[in-house]
Amino acid sequence: MYLAQSAPTLLAATDLVSGSHRLYTIFVGVIVVLILIGGGARAAVSFFGGRIGETVAWAVVAIIVSVFVGGGYAIYVSTKRTVDQTGITTGQFGM
């Protein structure tokens, strides 16, 4: 007698995809923190080197890049969730 085992396989695949989305979110968070630490370290070196203008520039660049990376990922997640729920792709919004 053949018994279909598709339900546990489907659940396992769903859990795997859900877990990978969480890992991507954690990875993006780590990248943003590393960008901020790198920019802060570069700004600190510039500050102790007596270059105040360069200090401000590095701090501002680090903040802008981290906001761009984090915001881009948030837009991606939001768009993906909308497409998954409605079936409308981003190209269809203008129609």
C-alpha positions in Angstrom: 0.0 0.0 0.0 1.4 3.4 -1.0 1.0 6.3 1.5 1.7 9.8 0.3 4.3 11.6 2.5 4.0 15.0 0.9 2.7 16.9 3.9 5.8 16.4 6.1 8.1 17.2 3.1 6.1 20.4 2.4 6.3 21.4 6.1 10.0 20.7 6.2 10.6 22.8 3.1 8.5 25.6 4.6 10.5 25.5 7.8 13.7 25.5 5.8 12.7 28.6 3.8 11.4 30.4 6.9 14.7 29.6 8.6 16.8 30.9 5.7 14.8 34.2 5.7 15.7 34.6 9.4 19.3 33.9 8.6 19.2 36.6 5.8 17.7 39.1 8.2 20.4 38.3 10.8 23.1 38.5 8.1 21.8 41.9 7.0 21.8 43.2 10.6 25.3 42.0 11.1 26.4 43.7 7.9 24.8 47.0 8.9 26.5 46.8 12.3 29.9 46.1 10.7 29.4 49.0 8.4 28.7 51.3 11.4 31.7 49.9 13.3 34.0 50.3 10.3 32.8 53.9 9.7 33.1 54.7 13.4 36.6 53.2 13.6 37.7 55.2 10.5 36.1 58.4 12.0 37.9 57.8 15.3 41.3 57.4 13.5 40.5 60.7 11.6 39.5 62.4 14.8 42.7 61.5 16.7 44.7 62.4 13.6 43.3 66.0 13.9 41.1 65.9 10.8 37.7 66.9 12.0 36.1 67.4 8.6 37.2 63.9 7.6 35.8 62.6 10.9 32.4 64.0 10.2 32.5 62.7 6.6 33.3 59.1 7.6 30.6 59.1 10.2 28.0 60.5 7.8 29.0 58.0 5.1 28.8 55.1 7.4 25.3 56.1 8.6 24.1 56.7 5.0 25.4 53.4 3.7 24.0 51.4 6.7 20.6 53.1 6.2 20.7 52.3 2.5 21.6 48.6 3.1 19.0 48.1 5.9 16.3 50.1 4.1 16.9 48.2 0.8 16.5 44.9 2.6 13.3 46.1 4.3 11.8 47.2 1.0 12.8 43.8 -0.5 11.1 41.9 2.4 8.0 44.1 2.2 7.7 43.7 -1.6 8.2 39.9 -1.4 5.5 39.6 1.3 3.1 41.6 -0.8 3.8 39.5 -3.9 3.5 36.3 -1.9 0.1 37.4 -0.4 -1.5 39.0 -3.4 0.2 37.4 -6.4 0.7 40.9 -7.9 4.2 41.5 -9.0 5.9 44.9 -8.9 5.6 45.3 -12.6 1.8 45.0 -12.4 1.4 47.9 -9.9 1.4 50.4 -12.8 -1.3 48.7 -14.8 
